[in-house]
């Protein structure tokens, strides 16, 4: 049975002033699917999530392209329509729970405000709904949590609360921007487990931005590899991790420590600065397999194997 296309991004380009941060991004996310976006810091991953949620910084604009959410073109809707979609059908989890939680308000009042911004509900009904969601995230001391301020709780607990806040309306799509990067390994594993449980419980699709190939291996159905504002490889988890096509993807995988004792290999050089015009492949200067053609002509993202895409002249 074919899964429904929930989110379709076509030729999306985003600029800060005259500088292109995202360049011709094309992605499809199906219902109940987890798409992991990986890449080094500054490659445009967070900007991609902000574009989808309509939370771009004031200096950023969508220069071209379309974003379809359940066949609705998001770049054409009003701010009020977008506000109604956020929370109710689209949840956002930020890297720092402090971005989501008000430090001077109790947790319970913040949840109630989120629910009431979409439809009226009594305090008792709201609290009952919140407690059920907290329990699904293994936060069993729910009544105490609702009466607590964020600073009275641990970082890991605040992050799970932020996820619960994003999921309280049972959205169709969850956008998660490195939700585990500030957590210790034990709490990371727990948060990953709970996000997978949420996908299975509510049939929620997830777009997860991460630096960790380990998290990709645990969570992803599909993987998009970003470099310098572009998708350079895209495919199923099995294809991308086991048979990577792009040299950058291979370099990211080789940089991960291995249990068999192999020494991780760093990627030489640094990512290119945004705003610097390059005629050829953006990864050419750091690539060990580069040829003269790589500096003069830009490779397009092409389907090399069924469902496995790469932007590299080697194919």
N, C-alpha and C positions, 0 to 999 in steps of 0.2 A: 504493500500500500504506500503510495506516494504521500510524503508529508507536505503540508501546506507551506508555501513561502510566506513567512511572516514579515521579514524585513528584506528589502531589495535596495541596494545602493548602486547607482549608475553614474559613472564618470564624474565623481565628486571631486571638486577642487576647492580648497579653502585658502584664503589669503589673509595675512596680517599686513595691512597696508598694501604694498605692491609685492610683498614676498609670499611665494606659494609655500604653504606648509603641508597641505595634502594635494596630491597630483593624480587625478583620474582614478580614484578608488572605485573598484567594482566588487561588491560582495553580496552574497545571498545567505540569509539565516532562516532555516526551516523551523517549524513548530517543534518544541521539545529538544532542540539541538543546542549544544554548547560549542561556541566558536571561541577559540583562544587566539588573541593577537599578541605576537611576541616581537621583540626587537630591542635594541639598545635605547637608553634614555635619549630623549630628544628626537625620536624618529617620527613622532606625530600620533602615537597611539591614543593618548588622552584627548587630543584635539578631535580625533575620529569619534570618540564617545560623546564629546561635547557637541559635535555637529548633529549627531542623531537625537540627542536629548534637547537640543535647542538652548544649550547653556554655554555657547561660545562667549569668550571675552568680548568686551565692547569694541576692541580694535579689529576683531576678526569678522570676515564675511564669507559666505558661500558664493564663490565666483561663478560656478557652473555646476551642473549635475542635478540629480534628483535623489531623494530619499523616500522610499515608499514603505509605510508601515501599515500592514494589513490593507494594502492597495490604496492607502491614503497618502498623498504627496505632502510630506511634512514641511518642505520649504515654502509651500504656498498657504499654509494655514495661519490663522491669526494667533497672537500670543495667548489669548484666552483659550482657544481650542487646544493649543499646545499644553497649557497649564492643566487642562482637564485630562489630557492624555497622560501627562507625567503623574505618577502616583497611582492612578487608577489602572492604566494599562501598561505603563512603562515605569519601572523602578530604577533608581540609581544608587549605587554604593560607592562612596569615595574612598580613597586610599587612607585618609585620616578621618577616624570617626568624629573628631572634633569639628569637621566640616559639616557634618549632618546634625550633630547634637548641640543644643544650646546649654552652655555650662551653668547657667543660673536658673534653669527651669527643671522641674522634676521630670523624670522619664515618662511617667503616665500622662502628664498634660501634653507632652510633645506628640505622643501617639494619638491622643484624642483629637488634637488639632489637625493632624494629617488625615485622619478619617473624616472629620467634619468638613474639611475643605472640599470634599466630594459629595457627601450626602449626610443628612442629619441622623444622629444616633444618640441615645441616652448614655449617660456616664456608665451605668451598670452594664448595658449591652456592649459598650465600647471596651470596658475593662475585661469583660469575659472573652471577647474576641482577641484582645491583646495577650491575655494570659495563655490562650490556646496556641498562639503563634510563638510566644516565648518558649513554651514547653516543646514545640516542634524543633526549636533550636537548642534543646537541652539546657535551657535556663529555667530550672524548676522552682526556684525561689522567686516566682513572678511577683507576688504581692510586695515583697520587700523592694524589688527592683523598681516597680512603678512609683514607689515613694522615695526613691533615691535620686540624687543628682549625679550627673556623669562623673564628676571628680571623686565620688565615693566608690566607684567601681573600677575594676582592672581594665587595662587596655584591650585584652582579649574579649572581655565581657562587653565592653562598649562597642567593639567591632561587630560582635554577634547581634547586639541590640540595633546597630545601624542597618544590618542586613534584614533583621526582623521589621524595622521601620520601612525599608524599601519594599518588603514583601507583604505588608499588612493588608493591602488591597488586592492581593493575589494577582499581580500583573502578568501579562502575557510575555513580556520581555524584561529581563534584568540586565542592566549595564553595570559592570563591576570593574572599577579602576584600581588594580593592584590591591585588592581588599585584604591580603594576608602579608604584605611586605613588611609591615611594622610589628608583626607578631612573632613570638618564639615558635620553634618548630612544632612543639606539641599542640599549641593552640592553632597553628596553621592547619595541621592535619584535621583537627576537629571542625574548623570552619569549612574546609574543602568537603568533608563528609556531609555537613549540614546543607551546603549549597547543592550537592548532588541529590540529597533527600528532597529539597525544595523542588528541584526539577521534576523528580518522580512524583511528588505529591500533587503539585499544582500544574503540571505539564508546561512549566515555564521554560522559555528559551533564554539562554545566557550568552552575553558577549563579555568575555573576561580578558582584560589587559594584564599581562604579567611579564616579568623578566625570567621566571623560573621554568626551565624545560621539564623539571620534575612535576610541577603542577599541570603542565600541558599533558604529560604522560598519564596523569591520574584522571583528568577531567574532560579533556577535549574530545569532541566528535570530529570537528574540522579545525584546521590551523591556518592562520594567515600570518606570514612573516613580513614585517615592515622594515624598510630601510630608507632613510632620507625622504619620508613622506609618501612612499610608494609601496604597494604590495609587490614583493619580488617573488614570492612563492605562496601557493594556496593549494590545499588538498586535505584529504582525510588524515587523521592522526597517524595511522599506520604507514601511509605513503610518505608523509613529511618526515617523521622521525626515523623510520627504517630505511627509506630510500630517498633521501633529500636530493633535489635536483640543482638547487642554486648554491654556489660556493659560500654565500653568506650564511645560509641555513646550516651547511656543513660546519662552518666555523663556529656558530653558536653552539651546536651539539658537541663539538670537540672541546669547547671551553668548560663543559660540565665535568666535575670530578667523577671518576668511575670507581665502583666497588672492587673491580679487578686490579686496581692499583695503577692504572695509566695516568700520567701526569696531564692535567688540563692544559690546553694550549690557548693562550690569549690571541686576540685578533690584532695584528699590527696596525698602527696608525689610529686615526680618530674619524668619526663620521663627518661628512662634509657639512659646512655651515649652510643654513638656509639662506637663500638669496644669491648664492654663488652659482652662476650659470654653468652648466656642464652639458656638452654636446652628447657624450656617450653614456655608458653605464655609470650610475652614481657610486657603485662599489668598486669600480675598476682600479683605483689607486691602492686599494687594500687587498685586492684579489691576487692570490698566488697563481691563478690560471689565466690571467688576463692576456689578451692579444691586442695587436694594434687597432683592430676593428672596434674593440671595447671602448676606446677613447674617442672615437669619431662618430659612432652611430649608437643610438639608444635602442636596446632590445625591448620588444613589447611582451607583455604577459600573454603566453600562449599555452594551450592545452597540449602537454607533451605526452601524457598518458591519460586514459579516461578518468576525468575528475581530478587530475593533478596538473597544476599550472605552474609555469616558471618564466621569469624574464631573464634569460641568459642566452648569449650567442652560441654557447656550446651545444645547444639543442636546436 
